[in-house]
Amino acid sequence: MNKTTKHRELQDILLPELPLVSSFLNSSEVVHLAMLDNDGCIQFANQALSKCLKVACAEMEGKNFINFLTGPDGETLTKRLSAADPFADEELLLNVVDVDQAPHSLRIRFASAEGGFLLLGEPPLDKDQAFKYELSQLNNQLSVLSRENIRKGRDLAKALADVKDHTMQLENERALAHKVLENILPQRFELPGFTTAVMFRPSDQIGGDFFDAWSDGDFTHFLIGDISGHSTSAALMMAVSKGIFRSLGYTMTDPVEIVRAANRMLCPMMLDSRMFLTLVYVLFDRRDNRACFVSAGHNPVYHLDGSEILSIESTGPVIGWDAEDSWESVSCRFDPGMLLFLYTDGLAEAKDAAGREFGEKLHSELADFRSPQASVDGIFAAAEKFSGGNFADDVTIFVIERELS
């Protein structure tokens, strides 16, 4: 029988407090309590229900509760028990029948739990009875609270102190993680024939932005990536990804094959953690002055040639979802004087007070800048003004220019 998952075991709900619950409920003629298994068989019943049905508690155990209901109500309960989610948070009015076939109406609420159900019922009350019952319930609760108040106060003070200590520990770990990330990411690059400018502005959370560049013979490699999520796991995956791409880049010269190989290596790790990576990989071949781009679900890359701005969109899915995924490549000339503008979504998704994203105006803002450092400084200043300085994610900007010979 299908049952709703993610419930606590019945014994976890009832048994730790059974002495207190039983002593209270067995002394009451109002509250009727039973614990049923998934088939509706009674595993426990209190004295109130026993008295109502005129059956001893021990004799009730093992009997199906449906046997104590009138025909129509028995059918209703049977249907509920066979449903995928038998009892939403609702109250049923059921008629029970005692051994003398005398009917009794009960307002019954069920709570689903792994392994069965908790039944709590009481007779319908008129207004005067309801007031008296609520008053007695309140008195019982106040009595318990008065006995437990000092102990709970002490427990609360200890819990607050533990939370404070844990928060301080997390803050220290966060600061250390930010420091490690800043040390992993290069501050500047020395690449023959290129001028670069880069800016990494971490948010107050631990993120997964990274970037890299290196030259190897006739080829120069550029990449920028963003691991999903904000956690130490994302930061660790960022460092692993950066190392994998640099290692593959020194042994392969086809960016499509580099991305495919990296995806096969990263998928087993990312699938378990439900993370993924967006990335742009650029391979420049100085023999024909062309740059080849592979974009795995990343933001557009902007290729600036004088007054002309070309947008290069994603050429395939994100990395980390399917080990058999593949990508296409796009190539264009990258002559002296041309610029590439790479960035992560922390820049594009910065919002103004009206909820508009800075990415909508990024293309037009780029027309005002014509050098790597001016582009980095100017675009970030514009985004900061646009969003009031509120960035929900890490912001990385990486600008590359072919130097004039």
C-alpha positions in Angstrom: 0.0 0.0 0.0 1.4 3.4 -1.0 1.8 5.8 1.9 3.2 9.3 2.1 6.9 9.3 2.8 8.9 11.6 5.0 6.9 10.8 8.2 8.4 10.0 11.6 7.9 6.6 13.1 4.9 6.3 15.3 7.0 5.2 18.2 9.2 8.3 17.7 6.0 10.5 18.1 4.2 8.7 20.8 6.4 6.5 22.9 8.9 9.1 24.3 6.0 10.9 25.8 3.8 7.9 26.5 3.7 8.1 30.3 2.7 11.7 30.3 0.2 11.3 27.4 -1.3 8.2 28.8 -1.8 9.6 32.3 -3.5 12.6 30.9 -5.6 11.0 28.2 -6.6 8.0 30.3 -7.9 10.4 33.0 -10.1 12.2 30.4 -13.5 11.0 29.2 -13.3 13.5 26.3 -10.1 12.7 24.4 -10.1 9.4 22.6 -6.7 8.2 21.5 -5.6 5.2 19.3 -2.6 4.2 17.4 -3.4 2.3 14.1 -1.1 0.5 11.8 -1.2 1.0 8.0 -4.1 -1.5 7.7 -6.2 0.3 10.4 -5.6 -2.3 13.1 -5.5 -0.9 16.7 -2.0 -1.0 18.3 -2.9 1.1 21.3 -6.0 2.7 22.7 -6.8 4.8 25.8 -9.4 4.3 28.4 -11.7 7.0 26.9 -12.0 5.0 23.7 -12.3 1.7 25.6 -15.2 3.1 27.6 -16.9 4.5 24.5 -16.7 1.2 22.7 -17.3 -0.9 25.8 -14.3 -3.1 25.1 -11.2 -3.5 27.3 -8.1 -1.9 25.9 -6.2 -5.2 25.8 -9.1 -6.7 23.8 -9.1 -3.9 21.3 -5.5 -4.3 20.3 -5.1 -6.1 17.0 -8.7 -5.5 16.0 -9.4 -3.3 12.9 -10.9 0.1 13.8 -13.2 -0.2 10.8 -15.1 -2.9 12.7 -16.2 -0.3 15.3 -17.6 2.1 12.6 -21.0 2.2 11.0 -21.2 0.8 7.5 -20.8 4.1 5.5 -18.1 5.4 7.8 -16.2 2.1 7.6 -16.3 2.5 3.8 -15.0 6.1 4.1 -12.1 5.0 6.3 -11.2 2.1 4.0 -11.0 4.5 1.0 -8.8 6.9 3.1 -6.4 4.1 4.1 -6.0 3.0 0.5 -5.2 6.5 -0.8 -1.6 7.6 -1.6 -1.9 10.4 1.0 -4.8 9.1 3.1 -5.1 11.9 5.6 -4.4 15.5 4.7 -4.7 17.9 7.6 -8.5 17.5 8.0 -11.1 16.5 10.5 -13.6 13.7 9.9 -17.0 13.2 11.7 -17.3 9.4 12.1 -19.9 7.3 13.9 -18.5 4.5 16.1 -20.7 1.6 17.4 -20.1 0.0 20.7 -20.6 -3.7 21.5 -24.3 -3.0 22.2 -24.6 -1.4 18.7 -25.2 2.0 20.2 -23.8 4.7 17.9 -21.5 7.5 19.2 -20.4 10.4 17.0 -16.7 11.4 17.3 -14.8 14.3 15.7 -11.6 12.4 14.6 -8.3 13.8 13.4 -5.6 11.5 11.9 -1.9 12.1 11.7 0.0 10.1 9.2 3.3 8.5 10.3 5.7 5.9 9.0 4.2 2.7 10.0 0.7 3.8 10.7 -1.5 6.6 12.0 -2.3 8.5 15.2 -6.0 8.9 15.8 -7.3 11.6 18.1 -11.0 12.0 18.6 -13.6 13.7 20.8 -17.4 13.9 20.9 -19.0 16.9 19.3 -19.4 19.6 22.0 -22.0 22.2 22.5 -20.7 25.8 23.2 -20.8 25.4 27.0 -19.1 22.0 27.0 -16.5 23.3 24.5 -15.7 26.3 26.8 -15.3 24.0 29.8 -13.1 21.6 27.8 -10.9 24.3 26.5 -10.5 25.7 30.0 -9.5 22.3 31.4 -7.0 21.9 28.6 -5.5 25.3 29.4 -5.3 24.5 33.0 -3.5 21.2 32.3 -1.1 23.0 29.9 -0.3 25.7 32.5 0.4 23.1 35.1 2.9 21.4 32.9 4.5 24.6 31.9 4.9 25.8 35.4 6.8 22.6 36.3 8.9 22.7 33.3 9.5 26.4 33.0 12.8 26.6 34.9 14.2 23.6 33.1 13.2 24.9 29.7 14.7 28.3 30.5 18.0 26.7 31.3 17.9 24.5 28.1 17.1 27.6 26.1 20.0 29.5 27.4 22.3 26.7 26.7 20.9 26.3 23.2 21.4 30.0 22.5 25.0 29.8 23.6 25.6 26.8 21.4 24.0 28.6 18.4 26.2 31.7 19.1 29.4 29.5 19.2 28.3 27.7 16.0 27.6 30.9 14.2 31.0 32.3 15.1 32.7 29.1 13.9 30.8 29.3 10.6 31.8 32.9 10.1 35.5 32.0 10.8 35.2 29.2 8.2 33.5 31.5 5.7 36.3 34.1 6.0 39.0 31.4 5.6 37.2 30.0 2.5 37.1 33.5 0.9 40.8 33.9 1.6 41.6 30.5 0.0 39.5 31.3 -3.0 41.2 34.6 -3.5 44.6 32.9 -3.4 43.5 30.2 -5.9 42.4 32.8 -8.5 45.2 34.7 -10.3 45.4 38.4 -9.7 46.8 39.1 -13.2 48.2 37.3 -16.3 51.4 37.6 -18.2 50.4 36.5 -21.7 52.5 37.4 -24.8 50.5 39.5 -27.2 47.6 40.1 -24.9 46.5 42.8 -22.3 44.1 41.5 -19.7 42.1 42.9 -16.8 40.2 40.9 -14.3 38.0 41.6 -11.3 36.6 39.1 -8.8 34.2 40.5 -6.2 32.9 37.7 -3.8 29.5 38.1 -2.3 28.9 37.5 1.4 28.4 33.8 0.6 30.9 31.2 -0.5 30.6 30.9 -4.3 32.1 29.1 -7.2 33.3 31.6 -9.8 36.7 31.0 -11.4 38.7 32.1 -14.4 42.1 31.2 -15.9 44.4 31.8 -18.9 47.7 30.4 -20.1 49.8 30.2 -23.3 51.1 27.0 -24.8 53.1 27.3 -28.0 50.8 28.7 -30.8 47.7 28.5 -28.5 46.4 30.7 -25.7 43.6 29.4 -23.5 41.0 31.6 -21.7 38.2 30.4 -19.5 35.6 31.6 -17.1 33.2 29.4 -15.1 30.6 29.4 -12.3 29.7 26.5 -10.1 26.0 26.5 -9.0 25.2 27.1 -5.3 26.9 28.9 -2.4 28.7 26.5 -0.1 32.1 25.1 0.8 31.2 22.2 -1.6 30.8 24.7 -4.5 34.1 26.3 -3.6 35.8 22.9 -3.5 34.2 21.9 -6.9 35.5 25.2 -8.3 39.1 24.4 -7.4 38.7 20.9 -8.8 37.2 22.1 -12.1 39.9 24.8 -12.6 42.6 22.2 -12.2 40.9 19.7 -14.6 40.6 22.3 -17.4 44.1 23.5 -17.0 45.4 19.9 -17.1 43.3 19.1 -20.2 44.3 22.3 -21.9 48.0 21.4 -21.8 47.3 18.1 -23.6 44.5 18.9 -26.0 43.9 21.6 -28.6 40.2 21.1 -29.5 38.0 23.1 -27.1 35.0 20.9 -27.8 37.0 17.8 -26.8 38.4 19.6 -23.8 34.9 20.4 -22.5 33.6 16.9 -23.3 36.5 15.3 -21.4 36.0 17.6 -18.4 32.3 16.9 -18.3 32.9 13.1 -18.2 35.3 13.6 -15.3 33.0 16.0 -13.4 29.6 14.4 -13.8 30.1 11.7 -11.2 31.0 14.3 -8.6 28.4 16.8 -9.6 25.5 14.4 -9.9 25.8 13.3 -6.3 25.8 16.9 -5.1 23.2 18.2 -7.7 25.6 20.9 -8.7 26.4 22.0 -12.3 28.9 24.3 -14.0 28.4 27.0 -16.6 31.6 27.8 -18.5 33.1 29.6 -21.5 36.3 28.1 -23.0 38.2 30.1 -25.6 41.1 28.8 -27.6 43.1 31.3 -29.6 45.3 30.0 -32.5 47.9 32.6 -33.3 48.7 30.9 -36.6 45.4 32.1 -38.2 44.4 34.8 -35.7 41.2 33.0 -34.9 39.5 32.3 -31.5 37.3 29.2 -31.0 34.5 29.4 -28.4 32.6 26.7 -26.5 30.0 28.0 -24.1 28.3 25.5 -21.7 25.1 27.3 -20.7 27.0 30.4 -19.8 26.2 34.1 -20.3 26.8 35.6 -23.8 30.4 36.5 -24.6 30.9 39.9 -26.2 33.5 40.2 -29.0 34.3 43.9 -29.6 35.8 45.1 -32.9 35.9 48.8 -32.9 32.3 50.0 -32.8 30.9 46.6 -33.6 29.9 44.3 -30.8 29.3 40.6 -31.5 27.4 38.5 -29.0 28.4 34.8 -28.8 25.6 32.7 -27.2 25.8 29.3 -25.5 26.7 26.4 -27.7 25.5 23.6 -25.5 24.2 22.5 -22.1 25.7 23.1 -18.7 28.5 20.8 -17.5 27.7 18.1 -14.9 24.2 16.8 -16.0 25.0 14.1 -18.5 28.4 12.4 -19.1 27.4 11.9 -22.8 26.6 15.6 -23.5 28.3 17.3 -26.4 28.9 20.9 -27.5 29.4 22.9 -30.7 32.0 25.6 -31.2 31.9 29.0 -32.8 35.0 30.7 -34.2 35.8 34.2 -35.3 38.8 36.4 -36.0 40.6 37.8 -33.0 42.9 40.5 -34.6 45.0 43.0 -32.8 42.9 45.7 -31.2 39.9 43.4 -30.7 38.5 42.7 -27.2 36.7 39.8 -25.5 34.4 40.6 -22.5 33.7 37.6 -20.3 31.7 37.7 -17.0 29.6 35.6 -14.6 25.9 35.9 -13.9 26.5 37.8 -10.7 27.0 40.8 -12.9 24.1 40.1 -15.3 21.6 39.4 -12.6 22.3 42.5 -10.4 18.8 44.1 -10.0 17.6 47.6 -9.6 14.8 48.7 -7.3 12.2 47.8 -10.0 13.6 44.2 -10.3 15.2 44.8 -13.7 18.5 43.0 -14.4 21.7 44.8 -15.4 22.3 42.2 -18.1 19.5 43.9 -20.1 21.7 47.0 -20.6 25.1 45.4 -20.6 25.5 45.4 -24.4 24.8 49.1 -24.6 27.1 49.9 -21.7 30.1 48.2 -23.4 30.1 50.7 -26.2 31.6 53.3 -23.9 34.8 51.5 -23.1 37.8 50.5 -25.3 40.5 49.0 -23.1 40.4 46.0 -20.7 40.9 48.0 -17.4 38.5 50.7 -18.5 35.9 48.1 -19.4 36.3 46.3 -16.0 36.2 49.5 -13.9 33.5 51.2 -16.0 31.1 48.2 -16.3 31.4 47.3 -12.6 30.7 51.0 -11.6 27.7 51.1 -13.8 26.4 47.8 -12.3 27.0 49.0 -8.8 25.1 52.3 -9.5 22.3 50.3 -11.2 21.8 47.9 -8.3 22.7 50.2 -5.4 25.6 48.0 -4.6 23.5 45.0 -3.9 25.0 41.9 -5.6 23.3 38.6 -4.6 26.1 36.5 -6.2 29.9 36.7 -6.9 30.8 39.1 -9.7 33.6 38.2 -12.0 34.7 40.2 -15.1 37.5 39.1 -17.4 38.5 41.3 -20.4 41.1 40.3 -23.0 42.6 42.5 -25.7 44.8 41.5 -28.6 47.7 43.9 -28.5 48.6 46.0 -31.5 51.9 44.7 -33.1 
